[in-house]
């Protein structure tokens, strides 16, 4: 059968609808764009640090990233939509990095901070989220031909932030010098041209090749794009920077771009949530000693920052099990994390032999926890009749909980701040899923969430022996009292860690790091 690509594009573009702001919007903010020489050079982290540093100076600061590609996401209020029938706030979703940057600005996260979010489901396709709402699933070749249709919504979101802030810090994506993408670009130099943004280029010297990356970027950019660059910053430097002085002179001589400073290595970067799964490739084990928690490294792992609070506990050794390795037999708890493709990752569990390890662990009396898609995997079956996450069909689950899930096209996005009546602990987090789970197993819920208005609803399921549990709540272990209760229930020690304060201290330290290493007055003067 021949696929009508133009019809597919037209169908998706027809769904690109957004509510424009009342025009004209007053432009209040200066703007500055941070582009990179590659992915994972530290753009998100640097923007977060600058957000807090400038906020501490009394400026109203907002982050912005036109397009993010990440399966780590968070809920954000959708100001375009009126409250629901019971007055409830309507939520969308944005990338985890922009959620952290909003926190650094001491501002509520907004869908306008990341108007386009791509959530990879296969090697060549993603779920496309526009202004917090799912647009559809899209192969890369089609998305590249349709994404310019999103530019009006992107510019409108940026204008809204510019109208409410003194400074907007705009983050690029990947490398701004990928000139073969220039015509379809909505995130780097094309956006900088449309929005008249000055550009600072960030390079990661820790990975090597900084001179080639910066000089090569200059060589590839056309004259108009080169002229937008107001300087460059070297990131992640270790040691004596004077040894690199000749390199700086060469880069500046070859490009004509001013050197704006060096950001030295930030040793506690791992205390802030990672933007994507590249972080999991650098280390397989986190945390301390004691309770051994194993997490299979799924192919489409999502929202794995759910596990950061456990990794921060000194009495927990959190191990991400990489493909090709069995789940260690000394594991106390196996956690199945979120996934953007539940059935695909069930196949991964079986291909790696992890399903055998999990079932054997459960037979030995070990504990198994499932979060969101991991909860779905613990059931009898996962059905996807519409092909929302892949080819239509169904896949057998692990059968550890007496539930089943059907993937539908309605996405549940809910912010949670409630008291769990079963543990007596406050629970915070959010739901973000497209599946509906049913079955007898739900009669034994893991949580009973009380919203404070006398209403309580069951959430998740627990096996009859209490050793297998799952729920849809992301961020569950970030609630200190609940995490402590759960650790004690599995025979581990709770440290009393204030995880939110730990994260806040890391943001403050990052802002200090930017203050100490960069001339913030000079950067602010370059914004326009």
C-alpha positions as CSV (number, residue, x, y, z in Angstrom):
1,X,0.0,0.0,0.0
2,X,1.3,3.4,-1.0
3,X,1.4,6.0,1.9
4,X,0.2,9.4,0.9
5,X,2.8,11.5,2.7
6,X,1.3,14.8,1.7
7,X,-2.1,13.7,3.1
8,X,-0.4,12.7,6.4
9,X,1.3,16.0,6.6
10,X,-1.9,17.9,5.8
11,X,-3.8,15.9,8.4
12,X,-1.3,16.7,11.2
13,X,-1.0,20.3,10.2
14,X,-4.7,20.7,10.3
15,X,-4.6,19.9,14.0
16,X,-2.1,22.6,14.7
17,X,-4.5,25.0,16.4
18,X,-3.7,27.4,19.2
19,X,-5.3,30.4,20.9
20,X,-3.3,33.4,20.0
21,X,-2.7,36.1,22.6
22,X,-4.7,39.3,22.2
23,X,-2.6,41.5,19.9
24,X,-0.5,43.4,20.1
25,X,1.4,42.2,23.2
26,X,3.6,44.7,24.9
27,X,7.2,43.6,24.7
28,X,8.9,44.1,28.1
29,X,11.7,41.6,28.2
30,X,15.2,41.5,26.9
31,X,16.1,38.1,25.4
32,X,19.3,36.1,25.1
33,X,19.7,32.7,23.4
34,X,22.1,29.9,24.6
35,X,22.9,27.6,21.7
36,X,25.4,24.7,21.9
37,X,28.0,23.1,19.7
38,X,26.3,19.7,20.3
39,X,23.7,17.9,22.4
40,X,24.5,17.4,26.1
41,X,27.0,20.3,26.4
42,X,25.2,21.7,29.4
43,X,22.7,24.2,27.9
44,X,19.8,23.3,30.1
45,X,22.0,23.4,33.3
46,X,23.5,26.7,32.4
47,X,20.2,28.3,31.6
48,X,18.8,27.0,34.9
49,X,21.8,28.6,36.7
50,X,21.4,31.9,34.9
51,X,17.6,31.9,35.6
52,X,18.2,31.7,39.4
53,X,21.2,34.1,39.3
54,X,19.3,36.8,37.5
55,X,16.1,36.2,39.6
56,X,18.2,36.8,42.7
57,X,19.1,40.2,41.2
58,X,15.4,41.1,41.3
59,X,14.6,40.5,37.6
60,X,11.5,38.6,36.5
61,X,13.0,35.8,34.4
62,X,11.4,33.2,32.2
63,X,12.9,30.2,30.4
64,X,12.0,29.2,26.9
65,X,12.8,26.3,24.6
66,X,10.9,26.2,21.4
67,X,11.3,22.4,20.8
68,X,12.5,19.8,23.2
69,X,13.1,16.1,22.6
70,X,12.8,14.2,25.8
71,X,10.7,11.5,27.5
72,X,11.3,13.2,30.8
73,X,8.3,15.6,31.1
74,X,6.3,17.3,33.8
75,X,2.8,18.9,34.0
76,X,2.3,22.6,33.6
77,X,-0.8,24.8,33.8
78,X,-2.5,25.5,30.5
79,X,-3.6,29.1,30.7
80,X,-5.2,28.9,27.3
81,X,-8.1,26.7,28.6
82,X,-10.7,27.7,31.1
83,X,-11.0,25.6,34.3
84,X,-12.9,22.3,34.2
85,X,-16.5,21.8,35.3
86,X,-15.5,21.5,39.0
87,X,-13.1,24.5,38.8
88,X,-10.1,22.2,38.4
89,X,-6.9,23.5,36.6
90,X,-6.3,22.1,33.2
91,X,-2.8,20.9,32.7
92,X,-0.5,20.3,29.7
93,X,3.0,19.0,29.7
94,X,6.5,20.4,29.1
95,X,10.0,19.1,29.2
96,X,11.6,18.3,32.5
97,X,14.4,20.8,31.9
98,X,12.0,23.7,31.4
99,X,10.1,22.7,34.5
100,X,13.4,22.9,36.5
101,X,14.2,26.2,34.9
102,X,10.8,27.6,35.9
103,X,11.6,26.5,39.5
104,X,14.9,28.3,39.2
105,X,13.0,31.5,38.2
106,X,10.7,30.9,41.2
107,X,7.8,30.9,38.7
108,X,5.0,28.5,38.0
109,X,5.7,26.2,35.0
110,X,3.8,27.1,31.9
111,X,3.1,25.4,28.6
112,X,4.5,28.5,26.9
113,X,8.0,27.7,28.2
114,X,8.3,24.7,25.9
115,X,5.6,24.9,23.2
116,X,6.8,21.9,21.2
117,X,7.8,18.6,23.0
118,X,8.8,15.5,21.1
119,X,8.6,12.3,23.0
120,X,10.5,9.5,21.1
121,X,8.5,6.3,20.7
122,X,10.6,4.6,18.1
123,X,14.0,5.2,16.5
124,X,12.4,7.2,13.7
125,X,9.2,8.7,15.2
126,X,7.8,10.6,18.2
127,X,4.7,11.7,19.9
128,X,4.3,15.4,19.1
129,X,3.0,17.7,21.9
130,X,2.1,21.2,21.0
131,X,1.4,23.8,23.7
132,X,0.9,21.0,26.2
133,X,-1.5,18.9,24.1
134,X,-0.8,15.7,22.1
135,X,-0.9,16.5,18.4
136,X,-0.3,13.0,17.2
137,X,2.4,10.4,16.5
138,X,4.7,11.4,13.7
139,X,7.6,9.8,11.7
140,X,10.6,12.1,11.6
141,X,10.5,12.6,7.9
142,X,7.0,13.9,8.1
143,X,7.6,16.0,11.2
144,X,10.5,17.7,9.4
145,X,8.2,18.7,6.6
146,X,5.4,20.0,8.8
147,X,7.1,21.7,11.8
148,X,7.3,25.2,10.2
149,X,3.5,25.2,10.6
150,X,4.2,25.3,14.3
151,X,6.2,28.5,14.1
152,X,3.3,30.9,14.7
153,X,2.4,29.1,18.0
154,X,6.1,29.1,19.0
155,X,6.5,32.8,18.4
156,X,3.2,33.5,20.2
157,X,4.4,31.6,23.2
158,X,7.7,33.5,23.2
159,X,5.8,36.8,22.9
160,X,3.7,36.0,25.9
161,X,6.8,35.3,28.1
162,X,8.4,38.5,26.8
163,X,5.3,40.5,27.8
164,X,5.4,39.3,31.4
165,X,9.2,39.2,32.1
166,X,12.3,41.4,32.3
167,X,14.5,38.7,30.8
168,X,13.8,35.6,28.7
169,X,16.6,33.0,28.5
170,X,16.1,31.0,25.3
171,X,17.7,27.5,25.0
172,X,18.6,26.1,21.7
173,X,18.6,22.4,20.8
174,X,21.6,20.2,19.8
175,X,23.9,22.2,17.6
176,X,23.0,25.4,16.0
177,X,25.4,24.7,13.1
178,X,23.6,21.8,11.6
179,X,23.0,23.8,8.5
180,X,21.3,20.9,6.6
181,X,18.4,21.5,9.0
182,X,18.4,25.3,8.7
183,X,15.4,25.5,6.4
184,X,13.2,23.4,8.7
185,X,14.7,24.7,12.0
186,X,12.3,26.0,14.6
187,X,14.7,26.0,17.5
188,X,18.1,27.5,16.7
189,X,19.2,30.0,14.1
190,X,15.9,30.2,12.2
191,X,14.1,31.0,15.5
192,X,16.9,33.5,16.4
193,X,16.3,35.2,13.1
194,X,12.5,35.3,13.4
195,X,12.6,36.5,17.0
196,X,15.7,38.7,16.7
197,X,17.7,37.0,19.4
198,X,21.3,37.5,20.2
199,X,23.1,34.2,20.5
200,X,25.7,32.9,22.9
201,X,27.4,29.6,21.9
202,X,28.2,27.1,24.6
203,X,30.9,24.4,24.2
204,X,31.8,21.4,26.4
205,X,35.5,21.1,26.8
206,X,35.2,18.0,29.0
207,X,34.3,15.9,25.9
208,X,37.2,17.4,23.9
209,X,37.2,19.1,20.5
210,X,36.2,22.6,21.7
211,X,38.4,24.5,19.3
212,X,37.1,22.4,16.3
213,X,33.5,22.7,17.5
214,X,33.5,26.5,17.8
215,X,35.6,27.3,14.8
216,X,33.7,24.7,12.8
217,X,30.4,26.2,13.8
218,X,31.6,29.6,12.6
219,X,32.7,28.1,9.3
220,X,29.4,26.4,8.7
221,X,27.1,29.3,9.6
222,X,26.1,31.8,7.0
223,X,27.2,35.4,7.5
224,X,23.9,36.6,8.9
225,X,23.8,33.8,11.4
226,X,27.4,34.4,12.4
227,X,26.6,38.1,13.0
228,X,23.9,37.0,15.6
229,X,26.5,35.4,17.8
230,X,27.6,37.8,20.5
231,X,30.2,35.5,22.1
232,X,31.0,32.0,23.4
233,X,31.4,30.2,26.7
234,X,33.5,27.2,27.5
235,X,31.7,24.8,29.9
236,X,32.8,21.9,32.2
237,X,36.5,22.8,32.5
238,X,38.7,21.0,35.0
239,X,42.2,22.1,36.1
240,X,44.2,25.2,35.2
241,X,42.4,27.2,32.6
242,X,45.6,29.2,31.8
243,X,46.8,26.2,29.9
244,X,43.9,26.8,27.5
245,X,44.6,30.5,27.0
246,X,46.3,29.9,23.6
247,X,43.2,28.0,22.5
248,X,40.9,30.9,23.4
249,X,43.1,33.3,21.4
250,X,43.0,31.0,18.4
251,X,39.2,30.5,18.6
252,X,38.6,34.3,18.9
253,X,41.1,35.0,16.1
254,X,39.4,32.5,13.8
255,X,35.8,33.5,14.6
256,X,35.9,37.1,15.7
257,X,33.5,36.1,18.5
258,X,34.2,37.5,22.0
259,X,35.2,35.0,24.7
260,X,32.6,35.4,27.5
261,X,34.1,33.2,30.1
262,X,34.6,29.6,31.3
263,X,32.3,27.6,33.5
264,X,34.3,25.2,35.6
265,X,33.2,21.7,36.4
266,X,30.1,21.8,38.6
267,X,30.5,18.8,40.9
268,X,26.9,18.4,42.1
269,X,25.2,18.5,38.7
270,X,23.8,15.0,39.5
271,X,21.6,16.5,42.2
272,X,19.4,18.1,39.5
273,X,17.1,16.1,37.3
274,X,18.6,15.0,34.0
275,X,16.9,16.1,30.8
276,X,17.2,12.8,29.0
277,X,18.5,9.2,29.2
278,X,22.0,10.1,28.1
279,X,22.6,10.6,31.8
280,X,22.0,6.9,32.4
281,X,24.7,5.9,30.1
282,X,27.4,7.6,32.2
283,X,26.8,5.6,35.4
284,X,25.0,2.4,36.2
285,X,24.9,2.8,40.0
286,X,23.8,5.7,42.2
287,X,23.3,6.3,45.8
288,X,24.7,4.7,48.9
289,X,24.8,1.3,50.5
290,X,22.0,-0.8,51.9
291,X,18.8,-1.6,50.2
292,X,19.6,-2.7,46.6
293,X,17.1,-1.3,44.1
294,X,17.5,-2.5,40.5
295,X,15.9,-0.6,37.5
296,X,15.9,-2.2,34.1
297,X,17.2,0.3,31.5
298,X,14.2,0.2,29.1
299,X,14.6,1.4,25.5
300,X,12.0,4.1,25.9
301,X,12.5,4.9,29.6
302,X,10.6,8.0,30.7
303,X,10.4,10.2,33.8
304,X,13.3,8.3,35.4
305,X,13.9,11.3,37.6
306,X,11.1,9.6,39.7
307,X,14.0,7.6,41.1
308,X,16.3,10.5,42.0
309,X,15.0,10.7,45.6
310,X,15.9,7.0,46.2
311,X,19.3,7.5,44.7
312,X,19.8,10.4,47.2
313,X,19.2,8.1,50.2
314,X,22.4,7.0,51.8
315,X,20.8,3.7,52.7
316,X,19.8,2.8,49.1
317,X,22.0,1.5,46.3
318,X,20.2,2.2,43.1
319,X,21.4,0.3,40.1
320,X,20.3,0.8,36.5
321,X,20.7,-2.5,34.8
322,X,22.0,-2.0,31.3
323,X,21.0,-4.2,28.3
324,X,23.0,-7.3,28.1
325,X,23.2,-7.7,31.8
326,X,21.0,-9.8,34.2
327,X,19.2,-8.3,37.1
328,X,21.5,-9.0,40.1
329,X,20.4,-11.8,42.4
330,X,21.2,-9.7,45.5
331,X,18.5,-7.2,44.5
332,X,16.0,-6.3,47.2
333,X,13.5,-4.3,45.1
334,X,13.0,-4.2,41.3
335,X,11.4,-1.0,40.0
336,X,9.9,-0.9,36.5
337,X,10.0,2.8,35.5
338,X,7.9,4.8,33.1
339,X,8.1,4.2,29.3
340,X,6.9,6.0,26.2
341,X,6.2,2.7,24.5
342,X,4.9,0.1,27.0
343,X,4.4,-2.8,24.7
344,X,7.8,-2.2,23.0
345,X,9.5,-2.2,26.4
346,X,7.6,-5.4,27.5
347,X,9.3,-7.0,24.4
348,X,12.6,-5.5,25.6
349,X,12.1,-7.2,29.0
350,X,11.6,-10.5,27.3
351,X,14.5,-10.1,24.8
352,X,16.9,-9.3,27.6
353,X,15.6,-12.1,29.8
354,X,14.6,-9.6,32.5
355,X,11.1,-11.0,32.6
356,X,12.6,-14.3,33.9
357,X,14.7,-12.4,36.4
358,X,11.7,-10.4,37.6
359,X,9.4,-13.4,38.0
360,X,12.1,-15.4,39.8
361,X,12.7,-12.5,42.1
362,X,9.0,-12.3,42.9
363,X,8.9,-16.1,43.6
364,X,11.8,-15.7,46.0
365,X,9.7,-13.2,48.0
366,X,11.4,-10.1,46.5
367,X,9.5,-6.9,46.0
368,X,8.5,-5.4,42.6
369,X,7.3,-1.8,42.1
370,X,5.8,-0.4,38.8
371,X,5.5,3.3,38.1
372,X,3.1,4.4,35.3
373,X,4.0,2.2,32.3
374,X,5.8,0.0,34.8
375,X,2.5,-0.5,36.6
376,X,0.9,-1.4,33.2
377,X,3.6,-4.0,32.6
378,X,2.9,-5.7,35.9
379,X,-0.6,-6.6,34.8
380,X,-1.9,-9.4,32.6
381,X,-2.1,-7.7,29.3
382,X,-1.5,-4.3,27.6
383,X,-3.8,-3.6,24.6
384,X,-3.3,-0.8,22.0
385,X,-6.1,-1.3,19.5
386,X,-5.6,2.1,17.9
387,X,-1.9,1.8,17.5
388,X,-1.3,4.9,19.8
389,X,2.2,3.8,20.8
390,X,3.1,1.5,17.9
391,X,1.5,-1.1,15.8
392,X,-2.0,-2.0,16.9
393,X,-2.2,-5.2,19.0
394,X,-1.8,-6.5,22.5
395,X,1.1,-7.8,24.5
396,X,1.1,-10.1,27.5
397,X,2.2,-8.4,30.7
398,X,4.1,-10.0,33.6
399,X,0.9,-11.2,35.3
400,X,2.1,-10.1,38.8
401,X,-1.0,-7.9,39.3
402,X,-4.6,-8.9,38.4
403,X,-5.2,-5.9,36.1
404,X,-5.1,-5.1,32.4
405,X,-4.6,-1.9,30.5
406,X,-5.9,-0.4,27.2
407,X,-4.1,2.4,25.6
408,X,-6.4,5.2,24.4
409,X,-6.0,8.6,22.8
410,X,-7.0,10.6,25.9
411,X,-4.1,11.6,28.0
412,X,-4.5,12.1,31.7
413,X,-2.5,15.0,33.0
414,X,-3.1,15.7,36.7
415,X,-1.1,17.5,39.4
416,X,-1.2,15.7,42.8
417,X,-1.0,17.1,46.3
418,X,-2.9,14.8,48.6
419,X,-2.8,12.7,51.8
420,X,-2.6,9.0,51.4
421,X,-5.1,7.6,53.9
422,X,-3.5,4.2,53.9
423,X,0.0,5.4,55.0
424,X,-1.1,8.7,56.6
425,X,1.6,10.5,54.5
426,X,1.4,13.5,52.1
427,X,1.8,12.5,48.5
428,X,2.9,14.9,45.8
429,X,3.5,14.3,42.1
430,X,1.6,14.1,38.9
431,X,-0.1,11.7,36.5
432,X,0.8,11.6,32.8
433,X,-0.4,8.6,30.8
434,X,-2.7,7.5,28.0
435,X,-3.7,4.1,29.3
436,X,-6.8,3.1,31.3
437,X,-6.2,0.2,33.8
438,X,-9.0,-2.0,35.0
439,X,-9.4,-5.4,36.8
440,X,-10.0,-7.1,40.2
441,X,-6.5,-6.1,41.4
442,X,-7.7,-2.5,41.8
443,X,-9.8,-3.6,44.8
444,X,-6.5,-3.6,46.7
445,X,-5.2,0.0,45.9
446,X,-1.6,1.0,46.8
447,X,-2.8,4.5,47.7
448,X,-6.0,6.2,48.8
449,X,-5.6,9.8,47.9
450,X,-7.6,12.4,49.9
451,X,-7.7,15.8,48.2
452,X,-8.5,17.6,51.5
453,X,-12.1,18.3,50.5
454,X,-13.4,15.0,51.9
455,X,-13.0,13.2,48.6
456,X,-10.7,10.2,48.3
457,X,-9.9,8.0,45.4
458,X,-8.0,4.7,45.1
459,X,-4.8,4.7,43.1
460,X,-2.8,1.7,41.8
461,X,-2.9,-1.9,43.0
462,X,-1.0,-4.2,45.5
463,X,-0.7,-8.0,45.2
464,X,-2.4,-10.2,47.9
465,X,1.0,-10.8,49.6
466,X,1.8,-7.0,49.5
467,X,5.1,-7.5,47.7
468,X,4.1,-6.3,44.3
469,X,2.7,-2.8,43.8
470,X,2.1,-0.2,41.1
471,X,0.6,3.2,40.5
472,X,0.4,6.0,38.0
473,X,1.8,8.7,40.3
474,X,5.1,10.2,39.0
475,X,7.2,11.8,41.7
476,X,5.8,9.5,44.4
477,X,9.2,9.1,46.2
478,X,9.9,12.8,46.2
479,X,7.4,13.2,49.1
480,X,9.8,12.8,52.1
481,X,7.3,11.3,54.6
482,X,6.0,8.8,52.1
483,X,9.5,7.8,50.9
484,X,10.5,7.2,54.6
485,X,7.3,5.2,55.2
486,X,8.0,3.0,52.2
487,X,11.6,2.5,53.0
488,X,10.7,1.3,56.5
489,X,8.0,-1.0,55.1
490,X,10.7,-2.8,53.0
491,X,13.1,-3.1,55.9
492,X,15.4,-0.2,55.0
493,X,16.5,2.8,57.0
494,X,15.1,6.3,56.1
495,X,17.6,9.2,56.5
496,X,15.1,12.0,57.0
497,X,16.4,13.6,53.8
498,X,14.5,16.8,52.7
499,X,14.7,16.1,49.0
500,X,13.1,19.4,47.9
501,X,15.5,21.4,50.0
502,X,18.4,19.3,48.6
503,X,17.3,20.2,45.1
504,X,16.8,23.9,46.0
505,X,20.3,24.0,47.5
506,X,21.7,22.6,44.3
507,X,19.9,25.3,42.2
508,X,21.4,28.0,44.5
509,X,24.8,26.4,44.2
510,X,24.5,26.4,40.4
511,X,23.5,30.1,40.5
512,X,26.6,30.8,42.7
513,X,28.7,28.9,40.2
514,X,27.4,31.1,37.3
515,X,28.0,34.3,39.4
516,X,31.6,33.2,40.2
517,X,32.6,32.1,36.7
518,X,30.7,34.5,34.4
519,X,30.3,38.3,34.1
520,X,26.5,38.5,34.5
521,X,26.4,42.2,33.9
522,X,28.1,41.7,30.5
523,X,25.6,38.9,29.6
524,X,22.7,41.0,30.6
525,X,24.1,43.9,28.5
526,X,24.2,41.5,25.5
527,X,20.5,40.6,25.8
528,X,18.1,42.7,23.7
